[in-house]
Amino acid sequence: MTQIDTLNAIMDARYSCRAFRPDPVDRATIETIVATAQKVPSWCNAQPWQVTITSGAATDSFREALYAHAMSATPAPDLDWPEKYQGVYLDRRRACGFQLYNAVGIEKGDRPAGARQMMENYRLFDAPHVALVTAPKELGPYGAMDSGGFVAAFTLAAAALGVATVPQAAIAAYAPMVRDHFRLPDDRNLLCAISFGYADDDHPANSFRTERATPADVIDWKD
């Protein structure tokens, strides 16, 4: 197997897990994931990401507090949400949502059931760990862009070790609450979270995989 075959096998194995077993991931494995993700490129090698990682009681207390907060609070993300999704981006977003709803038995148009499924984000999908990713406010969108590379590498390193992940922008919706809960510095933007652990392979939420665009869909060749 060539190196590109190995990389593709890892990328094919990675998916957004939405149901986890309670079994914790040992600290040495988590440190290996982070050490591997650290190798991604960043502008001027700034490596702007910092990661707050929970285990055990810290995960459970955060899960409880976040869910309760999200039930009634108004979203207040550090970074503006996308203005809108349209065209192919809206099509892809809808396709992913419909796949999830079909997998868990939510009928089209059942808004209450859809809302309940969405709220599972704030229960961290029962994951035993969550990693909160922040970057310095002063680095603006470029600090966020660099940190996106770290998030991608984190999920791939985890997949290579049999650990399931789900990156969650949804948690950044309540940045002030998260910052207060973990006493995060005010000079850092909360970008996203990555809930992780071992997948519950029998849960229907983990039974589907999204499609990817082809190179022809994304390359504009100039010869």
Buried (B, 14 or more C-beta within 10 A) or exposed (E): EEEEEEEEEBBEEBBBBBBBBEEBBEEEBBEBBBEBBBEBEBEEEEBBBBBBBBBEEBBEEBBEBBBEBBEEEEEEBBBEEEEEEEEEEEEBEEEBBEBBBBBBEBEEEEEEBBEEBEEBBBBBBBBBBBBBBBBBBEBEEBBBBBBBBBBBBBBBBBBBBEBBBBBBBBBBBBBBBBBEBBEBEEEBBBBBBBBBBBBBEEBBBBBBEEEEEEEEEEEEEEE
